[in-house]
Amino acid sequence: MNVLLTGNLGYVGTVMSAYLQTKGHRVRGFDRGYFNECALEHPVPADEQVEGDVRSFDAAALLGIDAIVHLAGLSNDPLGELDPQLTHDVNVGGTGRLARAAKAAGIGRFVFASSCSMYGLADGTVALDETCPQNPLTAYALSKVEAEAALRELTDERFRPISLRFATAYGYSARLRLDLVVNNLVASALARDVVALESDGSPWRPLIHVEDMARAVECALEADLGRLGGDAYNAGTESENYQIIAIAREVAARCGGVPITAKPPGGDHRSYNVAFGKIRAAFPSFRPVWTLGTGIDDLIARLRALGRTAIVDDDAYYRLRKIRALAAL
Ligand SMILES: NC(=O)c1ccc[n+]([C@@H]2O[C@H](COP(=O)([O-])OP(=O)(O)OC[C@H]3O[C@@H](n4cnc5c(N)ncnc54)[C@H](O)[C@@H]3O)[C@@H](O)[C@H]2O)c1
């Protein structure tokens, strides 16, 4: 399949592009390139690269394309708060513009990277499914709710977008992010010999390894759109719902038993425990292969092999700091 992969030069896109290529897809990347040079090693390039902004997406980039995987966006809760209007323009306006262009070009297969963060705050004892009320607590989470709504409005018998509400990503990518909880705690443990929590560790987070996100997208690209298109699916697996303190213990143990420090409950109120029965039933071939433990071990091994165990303070791997630096130029 000829796939247009937006956001291919980001954390998830770097892994997804290479994964889809190994599965025989031809990838045309489309990205503004904010984090292009924030790489630990040379990433596998897409088959073709288009530099552009989804807010002014030109349909010429769709020539010869069979399917779109839409990752491009401002992806981070604190980053969204920096400029909520910009987050809206990119994540909602850009998604709408891209989707309208796809529909006009007769491309009905459109996979959207949505997020479980739209569930916001919930009682951790109840696993939230797709029918549960959304409770977006940040501009970023709200942008995912609104982008899904924009896609629903465009949905008909030929345009059949699939929204994958991904759990929180973790794991190695050549364009790493350290503002994601697991990656951050591993980097902290390696550089400072301590797992330093920003909270008391009680909030719940569902996790998904970045490569398993690519597996979910692979399934969506093969889906029977008549039956499964035009819908949203939580993407992850129940066994990877963790309280942050449990993540910290796993990281600490795998980094040589370093100590854990916690803080009193803070300003971040997000906590959600998610149910994944719908994606399992719809896409039986979707089987996440990574667990938190194997993902942590792999991340440690890769950072050690690259001699990059001290990157915890490097602004290049924090989306908010990098965008602030770009805005100041
Ligand atoms: N990382 C996670 O935990 C997670 C979880 C759920 C959903 N998602 C979603 O997956 C997608 C990818 O996330 P990520 O972690 O790789 O983020 P990222 O910030 O690493 O990558 C986003 C990419 O989009 C590009 N981009 C930003 N604005 C653009 C614009 N206006 N036009 C064109 N390109 C633009 C950036 O240059 C970057 O390469 C996002 O939509 C995110 O919301 C991520």
The ligand as an SDF file (V2000), in Angstrom:
LIG
                    3D

 44 48  0  0  0  0  0  0  0  0999 V2000
    3.4110    9.7630   22.4680 N   0  0  0  0  0  0  0  0  0  0  0  0
    2.2880    9.3700   23.0810 C   0  0  0  0  0  0  0  0  0  0  0  0
    2.2670    8.9530   24.2560 O   0  0  0  0  0  0  0  0  0  0  0  0
    0.9840    9.3950   22.3380 C   0  0  0  0  0  0  0  0  0  0  0  0
   -0.1270    8.8020   22.9210 C   0  0  0  0  0  0  0  0  0  0  0  0
   -1.3380    8.8830   22.2660 C   0  0  0  0  0  0  0  0  0  0  0  0
   -1.4140    9.5190   21.0400 C   0  0  0  0  0  0  0  0  0  0  0  0
   -0.3160   10.0870   20.4890 N   0  0  0  0  0  0  0  0  0  0  0  0
   -0.4330   10.7790   19.2200 C   0  0  0  0  0  0  0  0  0  0  0  0
    0.4730   10.2030   18.2920 O   0  0  0  0  0  0  0  0  0  0  0  0
    0.9530   11.2210   17.4210 C   0  0  0  0  0  0  0  0  0  0  0  0
    2.4770   11.2090   17.4000 C   0  0  0  0  0  0  0  0  0  0  0  0
    2.9830   11.4620   18.7080 O   0  0  0  0  0  0  0  0  0  0  0  0
    4.5350   11.6150   18.9820 P   0  0  0  0  0  0  0  0  0  0  0  0
    4.7720   11.2070   20.3800 O   0  0  0  0  0  0  0  0  0  0  0  0
    5.3140   10.9770   17.8970 O   0  0  0  0  0  0  0  0  0  0  0  0
    4.7110   13.2040   18.8770 O   0  0  0  0  0  0  0  0  0  0  0  0
    5.9710   14.0160   18.3340 P   0  0  0  0  0  0  0  0  0  0  0  0
    5.8600   15.3870   18.8870 O   0  0  0  0  0  0  0  0  0  0  0  0
    7.2220   13.2760   18.5950 O   0  0  0  0  0  0  0  0  0  0  0  0
    5.7500   14.0280   16.7620 O   0  0  0  0  0  0  0  0  0  0  0  0
    4.7780   14.8230   16.1310 C   0  0  0  0  0  0  0  0  0  0  0  0
    5.2750   15.1520   14.7400 C   0  0  0  0  0  0  0  0  0  0  0  0
    4.3020   16.0010   14.1160 O   0  0  0  0  0  0  0  0  0  0  0  0
    4.9910   17.0420   13.4460 C   0  0  0  0  0  0  0  0  0  0  0  0
    4.1300   18.2160   13.3730 N   0  0  0  0  0  0  0  0  0  0  0  0
    3.7360   19.0000   14.4020 C   0  0  0  0  0  0  0  0  0  0  0  0
    2.9590   19.9970   13.9420 N   0  0  0  0  0  0  0  0  0  0  0  0
    2.8750   19.8420   12.5980 C   0  0  0  0  0  0  0  0  0  0  0  0
    2.2110   20.5490   11.5680 C   0  0  0  0  0  0  0  0  0  0  0  0
    1.5000   21.6510   11.8340 N   0  0  0  0  0  0  0  0  0  0  0  0
    2.3130   20.0930   10.2910 N   0  0  0  0  0  0  0  0  0  0  0  0
    3.0570   18.9950   10.0050 C   0  0  0  0  0  0  0  0  0  0  0  0
    3.7100   18.2830   10.9520 N   0  0  0  0  0  0  0  0  0  0  0  0
    3.6280   18.7090   12.2240 C   0  0  0  0  0  0  0  0  0  0  0  0
    6.2400   17.3140   14.2660 C   0  0  0  0  0  0  0  0  0  0  0  0
    7.2520   17.9350   13.4900 O   0  0  0  0  0  0  0  0  0  0  0  0
    6.6050   15.9120   14.7250 C   0  0  0  0  0  0  0  0  0  0  0  0
    7.5180   15.3030   13.8370 O   0  0  0  0  0  0  0  0  0  0  0  0
    0.3680   12.5350   17.9090 C   0  0  0  0  0  0  0  0  0  0  0  0
   -0.7890   12.8500   17.1740 O   0  0  0  0  0  0  0  0  0  0  0  0
   -0.0030   12.2140   19.3350 C   0  0  0  0  0  0  0  0  0  0  0  0
   -1.0300   13.0590   19.8120 O   0  0  0  0  0  0  0  0  0  0  0  0
    0.8920   10.0260   21.1010 C   0  0  0  0  0  0  0  0  0  0  0  0
  1  2  1  0
  2  3  2  0
  2  4  1  0
  4  5  1  0
  4 44  2  0
  5  6  2  0
  6  7  1  0
  7  8  2  0
  8  9  1  0
  8 44  1  0
  9 10  1  0
  9 42  1  0
 10 11  1  0
 11 12  1  0
 11 40  1  0
 12 13  1  0
 13 14  1  0
 14 15  2  0
 14 16  1  0
 14 17  1  0
 17 18  1  0
 18 19  2  0
 18 20  1  0
 18 21  1  0
 21 22  1  0
 22 23  1  0
 23 24  1  0
 23 38  1  0
 24 25  1  0
 25 26  1  0
 25 36  1  0
 26 27  1  0
 26 35  1  0
 27 28  2  0
 28 29  1  0
 29 30  1  0
 29 35  2  0
 30 31  1  0
 30 32  2  0
 32 33  1  0
 33 34  2  0
 34 35  1  0
 36 37  1  0
 36 38  1  0
 38 39  1  0
 40 41  1  0
 40 42  1  0
 42 43  1  0
M  CHG  2   8   1  16  -1
M  END
$$$$
